[in-house]
């Protein structure tokens, strides 16, 4: 095989060498193509169909799929098909870290003021991802953990994010993820979820009362950026026994925190935090 050499006066590879160079990157291109296909319609694709789309044999396709699955870029789902894995959302870690870094003081203060667990969350691959979970001192743990991913329709944090994303996005979420019943209180009918999220959008606060787990009740509000787009959500959790006596106060605190977090995102020079 001849060594690659530039065409005189251009610095480009000679035409005769391009196929040699290009062949070395076929697998890389196929990897990106797999990720693209999985992100669009992975749940309905088998390995055989992916191999046909890629123009490669089944064993080579399985080889690439296994690498991507091992690295967390895709994941196999029960019943066949694939979904984007947890590694892909981390590619946006820079922008999310900026979001988290700016609002972290508010999340911490919210936990201390409410004496309840406070959270920040964003949408990731259509589902809520908890990016912060702050605990007040000397309190037993109640709620989801940092890094939790999923159940957008059953958690107040997820409802806020879905409502802010719009009806078309909500329908895509339903089509892609379904409406799993985590408890008897979970919303499992699409029309009911759409109506519920419209109310969330109008009121500006979302709630869930034992919709994700028994004895877990949550409140959340949207955090918006300069354009008015919902960038994330901030929330609190409590128990069923306490929710009736402290629910209104927790809603007020969540609304205060969301306003403060929004101010921090919109104005980098913002320093003061008003009282709730």
C-alpha positions in Angstrom: 0.0 0.0 0.0 1.3 3.4 -0.9 1.8 6.0 1.7 -0.7 8.9 1.7 0.7 12.0 -0.1 -0.7 15.4 -0.7 -1.6 16.7 -4.2 1.1 19.1 -5.2 0.2 22.7 -4.3 -3.0 21.9 -2.4 -2.1 19.9 0.8 -5.1 17.6 0.0 -4.7 13.9 -0.2 -4.5 12.4 -3.7 -7.8 11.1 -5.1 -6.4 7.6 -5.3 -5.7 7.6 -1.6 -9.1 8.9 -0.4 -10.8 5.5 -0.4 -8.0 4.1 1.6 -8.3 6.8 4.2 -12.1 6.7 4.2 -12.3 3.0 4.7 -10.5 3.4 8.1 -13.4 5.5 9.4 -16.3 3.4 8.2 -16.8 2.0 11.7 -16.7 5.5 13.3 -19.3 6.7 10.9 -21.5 3.6 11.5 -21.3 4.3 15.3 -22.6 7.8 14.8 -25.3 6.5 12.4 -26.4 4.0 15.1 -26.7 6.7 17.7 -28.7 8.8 15.2 -31.0 6.0 14.3 -31.6 4.9 17.9 -32.4 8.5 18.9 -35.0 8.7 16.2 -36.7 5.3 16.3 -34.6 2.9 18.3 -37.4 1.2 20.1 -38.7 -0.2 16.8 -35.3 -1.3 15.4 -33.7 -4.7 15.7 -30.0 -5.4 15.2 -30.9 -7.0 11.8 -32.7 -3.8 10.7 -29.8 -1.6 11.9 -27.4 -3.8 10.0 -29.4 -3.3 6.9 -29.6 0.5 7.4 -25.9 0.6 7.9 -25.0 -1.6 5.0 -23.0 -4.0 7.1 -23.3 -7.6 8.2 -25.1 -8.6 11.4 -22.0 -9.7 13.3 -20.3 -6.3 12.7 -23.5 -4.5 13.7 -23.6 -6.5 17.0 -20.0 -5.7 17.6 -20.7 -1.9 17.4 -23.9 -2.2 19.4 -22.2 -4.0 22.2 -19.4 -1.4 22.4 -22.0 1.4 22.5 -24.0 -0.4 25.2 -20.9 -1.1 27.3 -20.0 2.6 27.2 -23.5 3.7 28.0 -24.3 5.4 24.7 -27.3 3.1 24.0 -29.2 0.6 26.1 -31.2 -2.5 25.1 -34.8 -2.5 26.2 -37.0 -5.4 27.1 -39.1 -6.6 24.2 -36.5 -5.6 21.6 -35.2 -2.3 20.3 -32.8 0.3 21.8 -32.8 3.6 23.6 -30.2 6.3 24.1 -28.2 5.5 27.2 -27.1 7.6 30.2 -23.8 8.7 28.7 -25.4 10.8 25.9 -27.0 13.3 28.3 -23.6 13.7 29.9 -22.3 15.2 26.7 -24.4 18.3 27.7 -22.8 18.3 31.2 -21.2 21.7 30.5 -24.4 23.5 30.0 -26.2 21.7 32.7 -23.3 22.3 35.1 -23.6 26.0 34.4 -27.3 25.8 35.2 -26.7 23.9 38.4 -23.8 26.0 39.5 -25.9 29.2 39.2 -28.9 27.9 41.1 -27.2 25.7 43.6 -27.3 28.4 46.4 -31.0 28.7 46.0 -31.6 24.9 46.1 -29.5 24.7 49.3 -31.4 27.7 50.9 -34.7 26.2 49.9 -33.9 22.9 51.7 -32.9 24.9 54.9 -35.9 27.2 54.8 -38.4 24.4 54.2 -36.6 21.8 56.3 -37.4 19.4 53.5 -35.4 17.8 50.7 -35.0 20.2 47.8 -34.2 19.4 44.1 -33.2 20.8 40.8 -34.0 18.9 37.6 -33.7 19.1 33.8 -35.1 17.2 30.8 -32.7 14.5 29.5 -33.7 12.2 26.6 -37.4 13.1 27.2 -37.3 12.3 30.9 -36.7 14.2 34.1 -33.1 14.0 35.5 -32.5 15.1 39.0 -29.3 17.1 39.0 -29.4 18.3 42.6 -30.8 16.8 45.8 -30.1 18.9 48.9 -31.0 17.7 52.4 -31.7 19.8 55.5 -29.7 18.9 58.5 -30.8 16.1 60.8 -33.8 15.1 58.6 -34.6 11.5 57.5 -34.5 11.1 53.7 -37.7 11.5 51.7 -37.8 11.6 47.9 -35.7 10.7 44.8 -31.9 10.8 44.7 -29.5 12.9 42.7 -29.0 11.4 39.3 -32.5 9.8 39.2 -33.7 9.6 35.6 -37.3 8.9 34.5 -41.0 8.9 35.5 -41.6 12.5 34.2 -45.4 12.0 34.2 -45.4 10.9 37.8 -43.2 13.5 39.5 -43.9 17.2 40.0 -40.4 18.0 38.7 -41.1 16.1 35.5 -44.6 17.6 35.0 -43.2 21.1 35.2 -40.6 20.3 32.5 -43.1 18.5 30.2 -45.6 21.3 30.5 -42.9 23.8 29.6 -41.8 21.8 26.6 -45.2 21.9 24.9 -48.0 19.5 23.9 -46.1 18.1 20.9 -43.2 17.2 23.1 -45.6 15.6 25.7 -47.1 13.4 23.0 -43.7 12.3 21.9 -42.9 11.5 25.5 -46.1 9.4 25.7 -45.3 7.6 22.5 -41.7 6.9 23.4 -41.9 6.1 27.1 -45.5 5.3 27.8 -47.4 6.1 31.0 -46.3 3.5 33.5 -48.4 3.2 36.6 -46.0 3.4 39.6 -48.9 3.6 42.1 -52.7 3.6 41.8 -52.6 7.4 41.7 -50.3 7.7 38.6 -51.8 9.4 35.6 -51.9 6.7 32.9 -54.3 8.2 30.3 -52.8 10.5 27.7 -55.8 12.9 27.6 -55.8 13.2 31.3 -52.0 14.0 31.3 -52.4 16.6 28.6 -55.2 18.3 30.6 -53.2 18.1 33.8 -50.1 19.7 32.2 -52.2 22.5 30.7 -53.3 23.3 34.3 -49.6 23.2 35.5 -48.7 25.6 32.7 -51.4 28.0 33.7 -50.8 27.8 37.5 -47.0 27.7 37.3 -46.7 24.9 40.0 -46.9 21.2 39.7 -47.8 18.7 42.4 -47.7 14.9 42.8 -49.4 13.1 45.6 -48.2 9.5 45.9 -48.1 9.3 42.1 -44.6 7.9 42.0 -44.2 6.3 45.4 -46.3 5.7 48.5 -45.9 8.4 51.1 -44.1 10.8 48.8 -45.6 14.1 47.8 -43.8 16.8 45.8 -44.1 20.4 44.6 -42.2 22.0 41.8 -42.0 25.2 39.7 -40.2 26.1 36.5 -36.9 27.9 36.2 -36.7 30.0 33.0 -33.9 31.6 31.1 -33.6 34.9 29.3 -35.8 33.8 26.4 -38.5 32.7 28.7 -37.9 29.0 27.9 -38.1 26.6 30.8 -34.5 25.6 31.5 -35.2 23.4 34.5 -37.3 22.8 37.6 -36.9 23.3 41.3 -38.9 21.4 43.9 -39.5 20.0 47.4 -40.7 16.7 48.8 -42.6 15.8 51.9 -44.7 12.9 53.3 -48.4 12.2 53.0 -48.9 12.9 56.7 -47.3 16.3 56.5 -48.6 17.5 53.2 -52.0 18.8 54.4 -50.5 20.9 57.1 -47.5 22.3 55.3 -48.5 22.1 51.6 -49.4 25.7 51.1 -46.2 26.9 52.7 -44.1 24.5 50.6 -45.7 25.8 47.4 -44.9 29.4 48.4 -41.3 28.4 49.1 -41.0 26.6 45.8 -42.4 29.6 43.9 -39.9 31.9 45.7 -37.0 29.6 44.9 -38.0 29.3 41.2 -38.2 33.1 41.0 -34.7 33.5 42.6 -33.2 30.8 40.4 -34.7 32.4 37.3 -33.2 35.8 38.3 -29.8 34.1 38.7 -30.0 32.6 35.3 -31.2 35.8 33.6 -28.9 38.3 35.3 -25.4 37.1 36.2 -25.0 40.2 38.4 -28.0 39.3 40.5 -27.0 38.8 44.2 -29.9 39.5 46.6 -32.5 37.0 47.4 -35.9 38.2 48.5 -37.8 36.6 51.4 -40.5 34.0 50.8 
